[in-house]
Amino acid sequence: MKSLAELDKIRKETLEQINLRTDNYEMKIVVGMATCGIAAGARPVMNAFIEELKKRNISNIPVTMTGCIGVCRLEPMVEIIDKDGQKVTYVKMTPQKAARIVAEHIVNGRVCVDYTIGEAEK
């Protein structure tokens, strides 16, 4: 069994790793993790975002969870929100799509239009 000090250290490292407690961000990633999202594969998508950011040594982009975003047929859904509150909603996400979104949207500022809710609704 771990001591309280060891558990506290693990807790602090985990919070730092996924940046759940930061207000100083350029963007944040919000993954829909309600029952519908989880059933559609949101957990691997969230893990893919965390791993991609970690691989690229990006620590100022928090990855957080939310409940149902509201369009269950398009799950897993992810919202990228910039510091001004502007949001892009990505739908039918996969871990591979998450990697592309980090590379193109997060790193280079180019929205992956083909993954957005607007494209899915056409």
Backbone as a ProteinNet text record, in pm:
[ID]
protein_1_A
[PRIMARY]
MKSLAELDKIRKETLEQINLRTDNYEMKIVVGMATCGIAAGARPVMNAFIEELKKRNISNIPVTMTGCIGVCRLEPMVEIIDKDGQKVTYVKMTPQKAARIVAEHIVNGRVCVDYTIGEAEK
[TERTIARY]
84.3	0	88.2	44.5	117.6	93.9	193.1	175.3	94.8	45	-30.2	56.5	182	273.3	291.7	306.4	320.8	194.4	78.6	-48.5	-67.2	-28.7	-39.4	51.7	171.5	264.9	206.6	149.8	87.4	-26.6	-108.3	-220.8	-172.1	-70.6	-18	40.8	114.8	173.2	65.7	-38.8	-147.8	-219.4	-248.4	-314.4	-228.1	-97.9	-8.1	-4.8	-4.5	6	-111.2	-232.2	-347.4	-402.1	-335.7	-366.9	-511.8	-569.2	-708.6	-727.5	-623.6	-638.3	-564.1	-573.9	-505.2	-605	-579.2	-660.5	-582.8	-454.5	-367.9	-348.9	-440.8	-432.2	-465.7	-407.6	-439.7	-564.5	-574.9	-688.8	-712.1	-831.6	-854.1	-934.2	-916.5	-981.6	-1083.5	-1208.4	-1315.9	-1375.6	-1367.4	-1415.3	-1548	-1649.4	-1779.1	-1766.7	-1783.2	-1763.5	-1889.2	-2006.1	-2129.8	-2135.8	-2239.4	-2253.2	-2248.9	-2314.5	-2317.5	-2178	-2102.2	-1966.9	-1873.8	-1882.2	-1796.5	-1829	-1957.8	-1997.5	-1948.7	-1937.3	-1893.8	-1742	-1668.3	-1522	-1451.7	-1514.2	-1453.7	-1328.9	-1322.9	-1207.7	-1076.4	-1069.4	-946	-914.9	-1018.6	-998.5	-934.1	-987	-930.1	-784.9	-759.1	-622.2	-530.1	-580.3	-499.5	-461	-555.4	-522.2	-413.5	-429	-330.1	-193	-187.6	-60.2	2.5	-78.2	-24.2	34.8	-36.4	15.3	144.4	147.4	266.4	384.2	360.6	465.9	527.1	442.9	487.6	533.7	534.2	577.6	493.4	362.8	268.7	201.3	225.5	171.4	71.1	46	-46.6	-184.2	-216.8	-348.1	-417	-513.1	-581.3	-675.8	-681.8	-776.7	-874.7	-1001.5	-1101.7	-1218.7	-1307.1	-1424.8	-1550.2	-1655.5	-1786.8	-1889.3	-2011.3	-2119.9	-2164	-2287.7	-2342.1	-2339.7	-2283.8	-2280	-2412.4	-2486.1	-2621.5	-2657.8	-2560.8	-2591.5	-2531	-2597.1	-2541.6	-2504	-2574.4	-2544.9	-2410.6	-2351.7	-2223	-2107.3	-2133.1	-2029.4	-1924.6	-1806.1	-1749.9	-1730.9	-1760.1	-1748	-1642.4	-1573.7	-1468.5	-1483.8	-1471.6	-1473	-1334.3	-1285	-1161.6	-1204.3	-1171.8	-1216	-1093.1	-1090.6	-975.5	-996.7	-895	-900.1	-1009.6	-1060.1	-1169	-1306.1	-1308.8	-1435.6	-1489.7	-1417	-1458.7	-1438	-1534.6	-1525.3	-1543.9	-1470.5	-1485.1	-1526.8	-1634.1	-1683.2	-1650.2	-1572.8	-1535.5	-1622.9	-1661.8	-1755.6	-1700.6	-1763.3	-1724.4	-1573.1	-1521.8	-1377.9	-1320.8	-1193.7	-1114.2	-978	-899.6	-764.5	-679.7	-698.4	-623.3	-662.8	-791.1	-836.1	-781.5	-774.3	-720.5	-576.1	-496.9	-357.4	-349	-434.1	-434	-478.1	-577.6	-625.7	-516	-441.1	-329.6	-228.8	-192	-91.8	-137.9	-259.9	-306.3	-372.2	-467.7	-543.2	-465.7	-422.9	-355.6	-220.2	-137.7	-1.6	1.9	-72.7	-60.8	-178.6	-282	-393.2	-487.8	-482	-571.3	-679.4	-803.3	-916	-927.1	-948.9	-971.2	-1118.7	-1155.4	-1295.2	-1368.6	-1300.1	-1367.4	-1413.1	-1368.7	-1410.8	-1513.8	-1553.5	-1639.6	-1786.4	-1862.8	-2006.6	-2074	-2024.5	-2081.5	-2071	-1959	-1939.3	-2025.2	-2038.9	-2117.5	-2265.6	-2309.8	-2451.7	-2488.6	-2393.3	-2423	-2491.1
-118.7	0	124.2	222.2	348.8	430.8	509.1	600.1	720.6	798.6	919.1	1016.2	1025.4	1115.5	1070.2	938.6	885.8	909.8	886.6	909.5	1056.3	1144.3	1288.3	1329.4	1272.5	1302.1	1256.9	1137.4	1086	1176.8	1218.8	1308.2	1438.5	1500.4	1627.2	1612.2	1504.3	1480.4	1460.9	1389.5	1365.1	1494.9	1575.9	1704.3	1793.9	1794.8	1874.9	1821.7	1690.2	1627.5	1661.6	1660.2	1686.4	1827.8	1908.2	2051.2	2082.4	2011	2037.4	2166.9	2219.5	2334.5	2457.4	2486.5	2602.9	2702.4	2829.4	2935.2	3007.4	2976.3	3042.9	2951.5	2959.7	2872.7	2949.5	2905.5	2960.3	2892.8	2763.8	2682.4	2578.7	2520	2402.7	2301.9	2177.4	2066.3	2007.4	2000.6	1948.2	1826.1	1712.2	1586.2	1549.9	1520.6	1476.6	1335.7	1325.5	1197.1	1151.9	1182.4	1125.7	980.2	909.7	769	748.5	836.4	822.6	838.2	935	956.9	841.8	795.4	684.2	559.4	532.1	414.5	423.5	544.7	563.7	567.6	569.1	565.7	691.7	772.9	899.2	881.3	775.1	757	742.7	656.6	650.2	781.8	854.9	984.7	1082	1088.6	1177.1	1138.4	1008.7	962.5	997.8	991.5	1026.8	1174.8	1261.9	1404.2	1424.9	1362.2	1377	1328.9	1214.4	1158.5	1244.1	1292.8	1376.9	1506.1	1566.7	1689	1660.1	1549	1509.9	1485.4	1414.3	1386.4	1514.7	1615.3	1742.8	1841.8	1794.6	1877	2004.5	1990.6	2102.2	2086.6	2181.7	2168.4	2277.4	2370.8	2479.8	2463.7	2342.9	2313.9	2211.7	2254.9	2157.6	2068	1942.7	1846.3	1816.1	1853.9	1835.7	1753.9	1719.3	1640.3	1720.9	1686.5	1743.2	1632.2	1662.5	1567	1567.4	1533.2	1522.5	1658.8	1661.6	1785	1804.5	1695.4	1710.4	1646.1	1593.9	1532.6	1392.2	1302.8	1169.5	1092.3	1114.5	1039.8	1079.1	1188.7	1234.5	1209.8	1136.8	1107.1	1013.4	1016.5	1105.7	1246.6	1344.5	1484.2	1553.1	1649	1724.6	1871	1958.3	2101.9	2158.6	2239.3	2313.5	2457.7	2511.5	2645.8	2733.3	2847.5	2936.8	3030.5	3110.3	3195.5	3302	3330.3	3426.8	3361.3	3229.8	3158	3106.2	3130.2	3077.9	2927.5	2853.9	2709.2	2644.4	2532.9	2446.4	2311	2255.3	2125.5	2019.6	1921.2	1807.2	1688.9	1610.6	1499.4	1368.2	1258.6	1123.6	1104.9	1143.5	1144	1003.9	992.2	871.5	916.5	825.2	863.6	916.7	863.5	911.3	1055.7	1084.4	1221.1	1316.1	1270.4	1352.7	1391.8	1297.3	1326.6	1433.4	1423.6	1523.6	1660	1662.5	1789.9	1858.1	1780.8	1841.5	1900	1824.4	1871.3	1993	1989	2096.7	2212.1	2182	2288.4	2347.2	2261.3	2311.3	2372.2	2300.9	2347.6	2454.5	2434.7	2524.4	2618.3	2607.9	2701.7	2681.1	2565.4	2537.7	2439.4	2483.7	2398.4	2283.6	2164.1	2045.3	2043.8	2122.8	2146.2	2016.3	1920.1	1795.4	1712.4	1744.3	1673.3	1751.3	1868.9	1955.1	1916.7	1966.9	1941.2	1997.4	2109.1	2167.5	2075.9	2010.2	1916.3	1792.7	1744.8	1624.6	1647	1769.8	1800.8	1829.2	1828.9	1855.4	1737.5
0	0	0	-70.8	-78.8	47.2	83.3	195.7	147.9	241.7	204.7	126.2	160.9	89.3	-55.6	-76.4	-212.4	-294	-233.1	-302.8	-336.9	-245.2	-271.2	-386.5	-391.4	-500.4	-635.1	-638.9	-761.3	-803.9	-709.3	-738.9	-800.3	-739.5	-790.2	-929.5	-952.3	-1083.9	-1190	-1154.6	-1249.4	-1283.8	-1184.4	-1210.7	-1297.3	-1272.6	-1355.3	-1497.8	-1510.7	-1642.1	-1732	-1679.9	-1765.8	-1750.9	-1671.8	-1663	-1631.6	-1537	-1503.3	-1425.7	-1369.2	-1281.6	-1332.6	-1457.3	-1511	-1568.5	-1545.9	-1604.6	-1714.2	-1725.3	-1821.2	-1942.2	-2037.9	-2153.6	-2280.4	-2389	-2520.5	-2575.5	-2549.8	-2592.5	-2485.1	-2486.7	-2403.8	-2484.2	-2447.7	-2516.1	-2419.7	-2462.7	-2378.3	-2447.7	-2380.8	-2437	-2371.8	-2453.4	-2402.2	-2345.2	-2212.7	-2145.3	-2072.2	-2127.9	-2073.2	-2118.1	-2075.4	-2110.9	-2261.8	-2336.3	-2482	-2541.3	-2493.1	-2542.6	-2508.9	-2385	-2342.6	-2424.4	-2443.9	-2521.7	-2666.2	-2718.8	-2857.5	-2871.3	-2757.8	-2764.5	-2719.6	-2635.9	-2593.3	-2507.1	-2427.6	-2339.2	-2418.7	-2521.6	-2600.9	-2673.2	-2710.2	-2775.1	-2676.1	-2554.7	-2453.3	-2424.8	-2411	-2386	-2502.3	-2623.8	-2741.3	-2738.6	-2700.7	-2688.7	-2583.7	-2468.8	-2360.9	-2407.7	-2472.7	-2519.3	-2628.7	-2723.7	-2831.7	-2775.5	-2682.2	-2620.9	-2545.6	-2475.7	-2399.8	-2494.5	-2606.5	-2705.3	-2758.8	-2775.7	-2832.3	-2724.6	-2600.3	-2487.2	-2474.4	-2497.5	-2483.2	-2347.2	-2259.5	-2123.9	-2087.9	-2178	-2145.9	-2210.5	-2254.3	-2313.3	-2223.5	-2142.7	-2056.6	-2136	-2095.5	-2151.8	-2039.7	-2060.2	-1956.2	-2009.7	-1919.2	-1955.8	-1928.8	-2000.7	-1975.3	-1991.6	-1955.1	-1974	-2119.1	-2140	-2275.3	-2344.5	-2463.8	-2541.9	-2615.2	-2638.9	-2687.9	-2819.8	-2891.3	-3020	-3018.8	-2949.4	-2921.9	-3047.8	-3157.3	-3279.6	-3341.1	-3294.9	-3347.2	-3250	-3142.6	-3044.3	-3102.5	-3048.2	-2948.5	-3004.7	-2919.2	-2957.4	-2872.2	-2934.7	-2867.9	-2906.5	-2808.3	-2835.9	-2807.1	-2899.8	-2880.5	-2858.9	-2741.5	-2704.9	-2687.9	-2759	-2744.4	-2625.6	-2595.4	-2476	-2483.8	-2604.9	-2621.4	-2615.3	-2595.9	-2586	-2718.2	-2827.5	-2957.4	-2957.6	-3011.1	-3003.8	-3138.8	-3155.6	-3272.1	-3217.6	-3272.4	-3226	-3329.7	-3285.3	-3369.7	-3332.7	-3432.9	-3410.9	-3466.1	-3419.4	-3460.6	-3449.3	-3334	-3311.1	-3292.7	-3329.6	-3308.1	-3255.1	-3200.1	-3157.7	-3274.7	-3394.6	-3510.5	-3545.9	-3538	-3563.9	-3457.3	-3334.4	-3225.6	-3255.3	-3303.7	-3337	-3445.8	-3546.4	-3654.2	-3602.4	-3513.9	-3459.3	-3377.9	-3301.1	-3225.7	-3323.7	-3425.8	-3521.5	-3599.8	-3649.2	-3736.8	-3662.6	-3574.5	-3507.9	-3390.4	-3299	-3177.4	-3210.8	-3286.5	-3313.8	-3422.7	-3531.5	-3647.2	-3668.3	-3584.6	-3593.5	-3710.1	-3775.4	-3888.4	-3844.8	-3846.7	-3808.9	-3909	-3858.7	-3943	-3980.1	-4077.9	-4113.7	-4142.7	-4201.9	-4239	-4119.1	-3999.3	-3878	-3795.7	-3841.7	-3760.7	-3771.3	-3676.4	-3673.9	-3798.4	-3849.6	-3969.9	-4090.3	-4105.2	-4216.2	-4198.2	-4075.9	-4049.1	-4076.3	-4062.4	-4080	-4225.1	-4315.7	-4458.3	-4521.2
[MASK]
++++++++++++++++++++++++++++++++++++++++++++++++++++++++++++++++++++++++++++++++++++++++++++++++++++++++++++++++++++++++++

